[in-house]
């Protein structure tokens, strides 16, 4: 079966879609233009930052993921046949993040209440636009590829989050961080980001919409820069033990 033309990925013009598409493109450009700039101040990147209305990172993460989780559940309960494949992926992704915040991750430092609230609203709006601007035509083969990629990204991301959590259990009382040395952390600073992006690519291909792929591009630009900052942070903290040849996110490549 032939893949649909580019026109199939573009829904009929509407103001909301045009606005969010412009924001997504601007976000990618801004992130690339500010390569190496300070990272969003939460967790370890907030340890030496004066925050506006600081709150514990766990509470901040719940604020970040809860709106999109609530929206995805609402959308699933009110879904149409056209979106019944896509919405469960968004709900699974954000429900997993809530589960990890509550039962997997070990947090250090604080985050900003306004920042967490803003990101939470953005994720909810992003999810709403993916759902509400589907492709006018869909290709079953592409959807199958998207679902497979989402499964790989979902499981790989969760696996490496659990590895990090288990390492944190070994930390001595006076320490806040331990060098990750298992799984793909032996080869890259942030393989969990790589798997998260694989999952977002899966969502984008499943949606077969321009906005779905713009979300993937936005997440790639942001997590790519954060992975680079993570690698630099690890090298500064652990030096030769970490090694200068570790990749940022993709083992053996980047």
N, C-alpha and C positions, 0 to 999 in steps of 0.2 A: 504493500500500500504506500502510495506516495505521501510524503510529508506535506502538511498544509502550507500554503503560501504565507508570506509575512503578514498579509492582510487578515489572516485568520487569527493572529495574535493581538490584533488591535480592536478593542470594542468600539461601538459607535461613540463619537465624541461627546463628552459632557464636561461641565466645568470642574466637578470634583475630581474626575480622573486626570484632567489636564493639570490641575493644581498639584496633586500628589505626585504625578510623574515629574513635574518640574522640580519639586522638592527632592525627590529621589536622585535625580541627575545632579542637582546642586550639591547634595550631600556627598556623592561620590567624588565630584570635582574638588570640593572643599577638603575632604580627607586626604586626597592625593596631593593637593597643593600645600597642605600643612604636614607633610611627612616628617615624622620625628617630633611633632609637637607633643605637649603634655597629654597624658592619657586621661580619660574620664576618671575623676577621683572617687573610686570606691575600692574596697579591699586594700591590698598592699599599696596601690597607687594613691591611697588617701592617708597614709601613715604620717607624712610630713606636710600635709596640706591643711590650711585653715579653711574649714568647710562652712558653708551657709546652712544653718540649722542642722547640725550633725545628728544622725541617728545610727544605731547599730547596723552593720552591713546586712545582717540577716533580715531585719525589718525592711531595709531598703530594697533588697532583692525581691521580697514578697510584693512590695509596691510596684516593682518593675514588671513582674510577670502576672500578677493577679488580674489586671484589666483585660489583657488579651486572652487569658484563660476563660474568664467570665464571658467575654464576647464569643469565643469559639464555641462554648457550650450553648449559648443562646442561639447562635447561627445553626448549630447542628440540630437543635430541637425545632428550628424553623426552616430547615434546609429544603432546597428544591432538588430535583433529580440531577440537574447540571452540576451542582456543587457537592453532592453527597460523597464523592471520592476525595475531594480536596479538604473539606472542613475537618474530618477526623485527623488528618495529618497535623493541622495547626493545633487542634485540641491536644493531640498526643504530645507534640513538642512542648507546649507551654505547661501542660499538666506534669510532664516529666521534670521541667525546671522547678515547679513548685515542690514536687516530691524531693528533689535534690536539695533545695534550700532547707527544707524541714528535716531531712533525715540523712543526707549524704555529706554536704559541704561543711567544712570547718572554717569559719570566717575570722579574719583579723581586721582591725581598724573599723572605721565608720564610713558612712557615705552622706551625701547631702540630701535632705528631704526634697527640696525643689528639683534637684537633678533626677532623683529616683522617680518622682511623680511625672516629670516631663518624659522620661524614657518609657514609663508605663503607658502613658497616653499615646506615645508614638507607636509602640508595639500594637496597641489595640486598633489604632487607625490604620496601621499597615496591614493588619490581618483583615480588617473590614474592606479595605480597597482590593486586596487579593481576591476576596470572596465575591465582591460586588462588581468586579470588572473581568469576568471570565472571557476566554477566547470565544469567538462566534462559531468556530469549528474546533473539534478536538480530534486528535489522532490516538487511537488505542495503543499503538506501539510506543509512542512517546510517553503516554501515561504509565505504561508498564515500566519503562525505564525510570521514570520519575519515582514511582513507588519503590522500586528496587534500591535506588540511590538513597531515598529517605530512610529505608530500613537499615542500610549500611551506616549512614550518618548517625541515626538515632542510637543504634547499639554501640558503635565505636565511641561516640561521645560519652555515653553513660559509663562504658567500661573504663575509660580513662579518668572520668570523674571519681569513680570508685577507687581506682588506684591512688589518686591524689588523697582521697579521704583516708585510706588505710595508712598512707605514709604519715599523714598528720597525727594519727594515733600514736606514732612512735616518737613524737617530739617531746623533748624534755621541757620541764615547766618553765624554764627561763627563755626558751626559744619560741619563735613565732612561725618559722618556716623550715622545711626540710627539703633538700635537693631531690627532685624526682628522678628515679633511676630505673624504673620498670616500664614495660610496654614500649610504646614508641617514644616515650620520654628519653630513652637512651639515644635517640637520633634527632629529636627536635624539641624545642621549648614548649610548643603549644599544639601537639597533635589533636587535642580535644577541640581546638578551634577548626582544624582541618575537617574533622568529622562533622562539626556543626555546619560548616559551609556545604559539605556534601549533602546534608539533610536539607538545607535551604535550596540548593540546586534541584533536589528532588521535588520540593514543593513548587518551585518555579516551573519545572517541566510538567508537573502534574496539572498546574493551573493553565499552562500553555497561554499565558497572558503576558503582555508587555510589563505590567506592574509587578507580576510575580518575579520576572527576571530582573527588574530594577531593584527589587528588594534583595535578591541574591547579590547583585553588584554592590549595593550599599553595605551589606553585611561583610562582603569580601574586603572592601576598602577599609572598613573599620577594624575588623578582626585581624586583618593583615598587619596593620600598624600596631595593634595591641600585642600581637605575637612578636613583632620585632622588638617592642619595648620590653616584653617579658624576657626575651633572650638576652638583651643587654642587661637587664636587672639581675638575671641569674649569673651572668659572667662577672658582674661587679661584685656580687655577694660571695660566689664560690670560686672564682678565678680558675686556676688550672684544673681543679676538680671537675668543673663544669665543662671546660674545653672551648676553645675559640672556633672549632669547626662544626659545632652543633648548628643545625638549621633552625630557622625561625618557626616554621609550621609544617612544612611538607618534607618528610625524611628524604635525604639525598638530593633534593631539588632546591628548596628555598626555606 
